[in-house]
Amino acid sequence: MNGSNSKYRSILIPKIKKLTKKEEGQIIKNQITPWLTGFAAGKLKVKKFDKTLIKCSGILFSGSIRSLFWNNYIEPFLEDVTDRLIKKIAEECLANNLEIKTELHELSKNLQGMYKNVYEAMSRTDQKLRGNGFPNSVPKRDITNEIANMDTYLQQQITMEIAKYNERKKLDNLKQKYSVKNLWSITLWSTVIGAIISAVITLIPWQQLFETLQSFFTF
């Protein structure tokens, strides 16, 4: 992601690193490791993102079951993390007036690292399961395309979030602008009404009141 302000350094680096590492660990633990332990025990049982179960027993890691592992199994989890963290960082930027391009650039780097680590964990798992106890007997699966596809998704989501953020900032600025104008109007009419009431109470001649109000409005 390009276009970040080079004079501005992200202040959310520690938080971003902590968030992405936590999400990465959860995905590997809950979605990848069970394939190793499941096949080792002879019975796989793991949930997809939509909560449906992948269940099998007494079979080798090949054919349709291997296709399930690689075909849109992990991507919904990665996309969910991507969407949630982008939204979270954007909200932090809006609340604390931070430079969104810089903060999302930092998030982008960390998410790209997460994608790489998750797909490498999948590739190692794939190699171990296909090797059936002899992982070095089979080559690792290439994960270049998977990483590239997730990076494309990431950049699209960041671009959309920046556009939404800029619109929200414009709306906030307009609200602030018109709230100031409304305050001025209230003050103005309060002064006018107060002057009229004062004239009635103190019996100031109406001509004098008119001249006073005329001089006020021409100020």
C-alpha positions in Angstrom: 0.0 0.0 0.0 1.5 3.3 -1.1 0.7 6.9 -0.3 1.3 7.0 3.5 2.7 10.2 5.0 6.5 9.7 5.3 6.6 12.4 8.0 4.1 10.5 10.2 5.1 7.4 12.0 2.4 4.9 13.1 1.7 5.1 16.8 -0.5 1.9 16.6 2.4 -0.4 15.7 2.4 -2.3 19.1 -1.4 -2.7 19.0 -1.4 -3.8 15.4 1.3 -6.4 15.9 -0.5 -7.8 19.0 -3.8 -8.0 17.2 -2.5 -9.7 14.1 -0.3 -12.2 16.0 -3.3 -13.2 18.2 -5.5 -13.7 15.1 -2.8 -15.7 13.3 -2.3 -18.0 16.3 -6.0 -18.6 16.6 -6.4 -19.6 13.0 -3.4 -21.9 13.0 -4.5 -23.5 16.3 -8.2 -23.9 15.5 -8.2 -24.4 11.7 -4.9 -26.0 10.6 -3.4 -28.0 13.6 -6.6 -30.1 13.9 -5.9 -31.6 10.5 -2.6 -33.0 11.7 -4.0 -34.3 15.0 -7.2 -35.5 13.4 -5.5 -37.6 10.7 -3.0 -38.9 13.3 -5.9 -40.1 15.4 -7.6 -41.5 12.3 -10.6 -39.2 12.7 -10.8 -35.6 11.4 -13.5 -33.2 12.7 -13.0 -29.5 12.1 -15.4 -26.6 11.5 -15.5 -24.4 8.4 -16.1 -20.7 8.7 -19.9 -21.2 8.1 -19.9 -23.6 11.1 -20.5 -26.7 9.0 -18.3 -29.7 9.9 -15.7 -31.4 7.8 -15.7 -35.0 9.1 -13.8 -38.1 7.8 -12.1 -41.2 9.2 -10.0 -44.0 7.8 -8.9 -42.2 4.6 -5.7 -40.8 3.2 -5.1 -37.1 2.8 -5.7 -37.0 -1.0 -8.4 -36.4 -3.6 -11.5 -34.6 -2.4 -10.4 -34.2 1.2 -7.2 -32.5 0.2 -9.3 -30.3 -2.1 -11.4 -29.3 0.8 -8.3 -28.2 2.7 -7.1 -25.9 -0.2 -10.3 -24.7 -1.9 -11.7 -21.7 0.0 -11.4 -23.3 3.4 -9.0 -20.9 5.1 -9.8 -17.8 3.0 -13.1 -16.9 4.8 -11.2 -16.8 8.1 -8.5 -14.6 6.7 -11.0 -12.3 5.1 -12.9 -12.0 8.3 -9.8 -11.0 10.2 -8.8 -8.6 7.5 -12.2 -6.8 7.6 -12.4 -6.7 11.4 -8.9 -5.3 11.9 -9.3 -2.7 9.1 -12.5 -1.5 10.6 -11.0 -1.4 14.1 -8.0 0.6 13.0 -10.1 3.0 11.0 -12.3 3.7 14.0 -9.2 4.4 16.1 -8.0 6.8 13.5 -11.4 8.6 13.4 -11.7 8.8 17.2 -8.1 10.0 17.8 -7.5 12.0 14.6 -4.7 9.7 13.3 -3.3 9.5 9.8 -5.4 6.6 8.4 -3.1 5.9 5.4 -0.1 5.5 7.6 -1.9 3.3 10.2 -3.5 1.1 7.5 -0.1 0.8 5.8 1.3 -0.6 9.0 -1.7 -3.0 9.3 -1.2 -4.1 5.7 2.4 -5.1 6.4 1.3 -7.2 9.4 -1.6 -8.8 7.7 0.6 -9.8 4.7 2.9 -11.4 7.2 0.0 -13.2 8.7 -1.1 -14.5 5.3 2.4 -15.8 4.6 2.6 -17.6 8.0 -0.8 -19.2 7.8 -0.3 -20.5 4.2 3.2 -21.8 5.1 1.6 -23.7 8.1 -0.9 -25.1 5.6 1.9 -26.1 3.2 3.8 -27.9 5.9 0.6 -29.6 7.1 -0.1 -30.7 3.5 3.4 -32.1 3.1 3.2 -34.0 6.4 -0.2 -35.5 5.6 0.7 -36.5 2.0 4.0 -37.9 3.2 2.2 -40.1 5.6 5.0 -40.0 8.2 7.7 -39.1 5.6 7.2 -35.4 4.8 10.4 -35.1 2.9 9.3 -37.7 0.5 6.9 -35.2 -1.2 7.4 -31.6 -2.2 5.7 -28.7 -0.5 2.8 -27.2 -2.2 3.4 -23.8 -3.8 1.4 -21.0 -2.0 2.3 -18.0 -4.2 -1.1 -17.7 -5.7 -3.0 -18.0 -2.4 -0.9 -15.2 -0.8 -1.2 -13.0 -3.9 -5.0 -13.4 -3.9 -5.3 -12.5 -0.3 -3.0 -9.4 -0.8 -5.4 -8.3 -3.6 -8.3 -8.6 -1.3 -6.5 -6.7 1.4 -5.7 -3.7 -0.9 -9.2 -3.6 -2.2 -10.6 -3.5 1.4 -8.1 -0.8 2.5 -8.9 1.4 -0.5 -12.7 1.2 0.2 -12.1 1.9 3.9 -10.0 5.0 3.2 -12.8 6.3 0.9 -15.4 5.7 3.6 -13.2 7.3 6.2 -12.8 10.4 4.1 -16.5 10.7 3.6 -17.1 10.4 7.3 -14.5 13.1 8.0 -16.3 15.4 5.5 -19.6 14.8 7.2 -18.1 15.5 10.6 -16.6 18.7 9.4 -20.0 19.8 7.9 -21.7 19.0 11.2 -19.2 21.0 13.1 -19.4 23.9 10.7 -23.2 24.1 10.8 -23.3 23.6 14.6 -21.2 26.7 14.9 -23.5 28.6 12.5 -26.5 27.5 14.5 -24.9 28.6 17.7 -24.3 32.1 16.2 -27.9 32.3 15.0 -29.2 31.4 18.5 -27.0 34.0 20.1 -28.1 36.6 17.5 -31.8 36.0 18.0 -31.4 35.8 21.8 -29.8 39.3 21.6 -32.6 40.6 19.4 -35.4 39.2 21.6 -33.7 40.4 24.7 -33.5 43.9 23.2 -37.2 43.9 22.4 -38.2 42.7 25.9 -35.9 45.3 27.4 -37.5 48.1 25.3 -41.0 47.1 26.4 -40.0 46.9 30.0 -38.0 50.2 30.1 -40.3 51.9 27.6 -37.5 52.8 25.2 -39.0 54.7 22.3 -39.5 52.4 19.3 -37.5 54.7 17.0 -34.5 54.3 19.3 -35.0 50.5 19.4 -35.2 50.4 15.6 -32.0 52.4 15.3 -30.3 50.1 17.9 -31.3 46.9 16.0 -30.4 48.4 12.7 -26.9 49.2 13.9 -26.5 45.7 15.3 -27.4 44.0 12.0 -25.1 46.2 9.9 -22.2 45.4 12.2 
